[in-house]
Amino acid sequence: MEKASVTVYIPTPFRRLAGNQVYVQVQGRTVHEVLENLAQHFPGLGNMIFDHEKRIPAHINVYLNNQEIHTLQGPDTPVREGDEVAVIPAIAGGQVLTPEQVLRYSRHIIMPQVGPIGQRKLLTAKVLVVGAGGLGSPASLYLALAGVGTIGIVDFDVVDLSNLQRQILHQNDDVGRPKTESARETLLAYNPDVNVIIHEGPLTSENAMDIIPHYDVVVNGADNFTTRYLVNDACYLAGKPLVDASILMFDAQMTVFMPGKGCYRCLFPSPPPPGAVPSCAEAGVLGALTGVIGSLQAVETIKLILGIGEPLVGRLLLYDALTGEFRTVKLRRDPKCPLCGDEPTIAELVDYEGFCGAPFPGREG
């Protein structure tokens, strides 16, 4: 059977991947061979019409002379000289990947758990990162590299020389600059696709509910109990998933709180007395440990956005860097929790400075 010259119709969402052409002449013996040859000429388009096993995904319909190929012989349907093949994707008003984005995110797109649909989910997602420090740095950086479309950064501090041992958003020349400015500059340098929104100043009871509800997921990198309880309560009241983590010296804890499935108050009903637990500034922290846990926070956030895998909901991940051991313990929702329990007593943000016995960092107590 000789190859036939076939006209392939390219719909509007895909034309930028085919040199802005409406029709492309391609040779082949079957529909599948025609599409394979089309993909060789336009690799970005090929990533859209084939999955990693070179199959046509379910959200793509292919027509031969206006007849859907599944009513014929599927991809093995023979073609003849002068036939027309049309590739029609499902359209839901979503974002179309540009050729540059197809190349930038190609290692995501070829994964069946992500693909072009998942990558578009990332591009339209909004994530708030609380703190541009040890945890917030790797978390926000990997979210930006993954193509998360909007990343909000909350921080009140300026870059200090002691930060550079672990806070990879900042460099030596940034010492003395606001961390939010340095963070935005670094994220955009890695990926200009990202919309970085900075929230300069501490997160407080007065502004938390003006910020958090505008995001899809919140990543908590706060280094104090006052902000930690505030972020927990605000996320629950706003109905937002919270990817929470904390570190000290060689130890780390991480979990994911989903509204209705437990919260930080279920895990720790009240904070320790002021001074009972040393801070990182007092006891220190292994710089590389922040990279491990912040990266895991980014992974959990991406899983939530894509709706894949099993997020760390109802589980607390513990990591001891000295022994190299990870362990996971189960968490349970406390039916007596004042925030998310059966008879809650907290319906709005409370006085966290009084509750924790310490003022919000960056604000006079």
SVG drawing of the C-alpha trace seen along z (x, -y; Angstrom):
<svg xmlns="http://www.w3.org/2000/svg" viewBox="-22 -48 49 50">
<polyline fill="none" stroke="black" stroke-width="0.4" points="0.0,0.0 1.5,-3.3 1.6,-6.4 -1.1,-9.0 -0.9,-12.8 -3.5,-13.8 -4.6,-17.2 -4.7,-17.6 -6.9,-20.3 -5.4,-22.0 -7.9,-23.6 -7.3,-27.0 -6.0,-25.9 -3.2,-23.9 -2.3,-26.2 0.5,-28.0 2.2,-24.5 2.0,-24.1 3.4,-27.3 0.0,-29.0 -1.1,-26.8 -4.8,-25.8 -4.0,-23.0 -0.9,-20.8 -0.1,-18.3 1.2,-15.0 1.8,-11.6 0.9,-8.2 -0.9,-4.9 -3.2,-5.1 -4.6,-7.8 -2.1,-6.9 0.8,-7.1 -0.4,-10.4 -0.5,-11.8 2.9,-10.3 4.4,-12.0 2.6,-15.2 4.2,-14.9 7.7,-14.5 7.3,-17.8 5.7,-19.5 6.9,-17.9 5.0,-20.3 1.8,-19.3 2.8,-15.7 2.8,-16.0 -0.8,-17.2 -2.2,-14.5 -0.3,-11.5 0.2,-10.3 3.5,-8.7 2.5,-5.4 1.8,-7.0 -1.9,-6.6 -4.5,-9.2 -5.9,-10.3 -9.6,-10.3 -9.9,-14.1 -8.8,-14.1 -11.2,-13.1 -9.9,-12.4 -12.1,-12.6 -11.5,-11.2 -13.5,-13.1 -15.9,-14.3 -16.4,-10.8 -15.1,-9.9 -12.4,-7.2 -13.8,-5.0 -16.8,-4.3 -14.3,-3.1 -11.1,-1.2 -9.8,-3.5 -6.3,-4.8 -5.6,-1.9 -8.1,-3.3 -6.5,-3.5 -6.3,-6.8 -6.4,-7.7 -5.0,-10.5 -6.8,-13.7 -8.5,-12.6 -8.8,-15.1 -8.0,-14.3 -9.2,-16.7 -7.8,-16.7 -10.4,-18.1 -9.6,-18.5 -12.1,-18.9 -12.4,-22.6 -13.5,-24.0 -12.3,-27.6 -8.9,-26.6 -5.5,-27.9 -3.6,-26.8 0.1,-25.9 2.4,-27.9 5.3,-26.2 7.7,-27.5 5.6,-26.2 5.3,-22.8 9.1,-22.6 9.6,-24.1 7.2,-21.6 7.8,-18.7 9.0,-16.4 5.7,-16.9 3.6,-16.6 5.0,-13.2 4.0,-11.9 0.5,-10.3 -0.3,-11.6 0.3,-15.2 0.0,-15.5 -1.1,-18.7 -4.4,-18.8 -2.5,-18.6 0.0,-21.2 -2.8,-23.6 -4.2,-23.0 -0.8,-24.0 -0.7,-27.1 -4.1,-28.3 -3.4,-27.4 -2.8,-29.9 -0.6,-29.0 0.2,-31.2 3.6,-30.6 3.8,-31.9 7.4,-32.9 10.2,-33.4 12.7,-31.6 14.1,-28.1 11.0,-26.2 9.3,-28.8 12.4,-29.2 12.6,-25.6 8.8,-25.2 8.1,-28.4 11.1,-27.8 9.9,-24.3 6.3,-25.4 7.5,-28.2 9.6,-25.7 6.6,-23.4 4.6,-26.1 2.2,-27.1 0.7,-30.2 0.3,-32.4 2.5,-32.3 1.8,-34.6 4.6,-35.3 4.0,-36.6 7.0,-37.9 7.9,-40.9 11.6,-40.5 14.7,-41.6 17.5,-39.3 20.2,-38.8 23.6,-37.2 22.7,-34.3 19.7,-33.5 22.0,-32.5 23.0,-29.2 19.5,-27.8 17.2,-30.4 18.0,-29.7 15.7,-32.5 18.2,-35.0 21.8,-35.8 24.7,-37.7 23.8,-40.9 20.3,-40.7 21.4,-41.3 19.3,-44.2 16.6,-43.9 13.0,-42.9 12.7,-39.1 9.5,-39.5 11.4,-41.6 14.3,-39.2 11.9,-36.2 9.9,-37.7 13.1,-38.6 14.5,-35.0 11.3,-33.2 10.8,-35.4 14.5,-34.8 13.8,-31.0 10.3,-31.2 8.9,-34.4 5.5,-32.5 4.8,-32.9 2.7,-35.7 4.4,-36.5 2.2,-38.5 4.0,-39.9 2.3,-40.6 4.8,-42.7 4.4,-42.5 3.5,-39.9 0.3,-37.8 -2.0,-38.8 -5.5,-38.4 -6.4,-41.7 -5.2,-40.7 -5.3,-36.9 -8.8,-36.6 -8.2,-39.3 -5.3,-37.2 -5.8,-33.5 -9.3,-33.1 -7.8,-34.2 -5.6,-31.2 -6.2,-27.5 -3.6,-26.0 -1.5,-27.4 2.1,-26.3 3.1,-27.2 6.8,-27.9 6.3,-30.0 8.9,-29.7 6.7,-30.7 3.6,-29.3 1.7,-32.6 1.6,-32.5 1.3,-28.7 -2.0,-28.7 -3.3,-31.8 -2.6,-30.1 -4.2,-26.9 -7.4,-28.6 -7.6,-31.0 -7.2,-28.1 -9.9,-26.1 -12.3,-29.0 -11.6,-29.8 -11.9,-26.1 -8.4,-25.9 -5.9,-23.0 -2.8,-23.6 0.5,-22.0 2.2,-22.4 5.8,-21.8 8.2,-22.7 11.9,-22.0 14.4,-22.4 18.1,-21.2 18.0,-17.8 14.2,-17.1 11.3,-17.8 7.5,-17.4 5.1,-17.7 1.4,-17.0 -1.5,-18.2 -4.6,-19.5 -7.8,-19.4 -10.9,-21.2 -13.1,-18.7 -10.3,-16.1 -8.4,-17.5 -6.3,-20.6 -3.2,-21.7 -5.3,-22.2 -6.2,-18.5 -2.5,-17.6 -1.4,-20.2 -4.4,-21.7 -2.3,-24.4 1.2,-25.9 4.0,-25.2 4.8,-27.9 7.0,-30.7 10.6,-29.6 9.9,-26.0 10.8,-25.1 13.9,-26.8 13.6,-28.5 15.9,-27.9 17.8,-31.1 18.4,-29.7 19.1,-26.0 20.0,-26.1 18.9,-24.1 20.7,-22.1 20.5,-24.1 20.1,-21.2 17.2,-19.9 15.1,-22.9 15.7,-21.9 14.4,-18.4 11.2,-19.4 10.4,-22.5 10.7,-20.3 8.3,-17.8 5.9,-20.6 6.0,-21.5 5.4,-17.8 2.3,-17.7 1.0,-21.0 1.4,-19.7 -0.4,-16.5 -3.3,-18.5 -3.5,-20.7 -3.5,-17.8 -5.7,-15.6 -3.3,-12.6 -1.7,-10.2 -2.4,-10.2 -1.7,-13.5 -0.4,-13.4 -3.9,-13.9 -4.4,-12.2 -0.7,-11.4 2.3,-13.2 5.6,-12.6 8.6,-12.7 12.2,-12.9 15.3,-12.5 18.2,-13.7 20.8,-12.3 19.6,-8.7 18.3,-9.1 14.9,-7.7 11.5,-8.7 8.4,-7.5 4.7,-8.3 2.2,-8.3 -1.5,-8.6 -3.4,-11.7 -7.0,-11.9 -9.6,-14.6 -10.4,-15.5 -14.2,-15.6 -13.6,-18.0 -11.4,-20.4 -12.6,-23.9 -12.0,-24.7 -13.0,-21.7 -14.7,-19.5 -18.3,-18.4 -19.2,-21.5 -16.7,-24.2 -16.3,-27.3 -14.0,-29.1 -15.9,-30.7 -13.5,-33.5 -9.9,-34.4 -8.9,-34.9 -6.3,-36.7 -3.2,-34.7 -0.8,-36.8 -2.6,-36.2 -3.2,-32.5 0.5,-31.8 1.9,-34.3 4.0,-36.0 3.4,-38.8 3.4,-38.3 7.0,-38.6 7.7,-42.0 5.1,-43.7 5.4,-45.3 3.8,-43.2"/>
</svg>
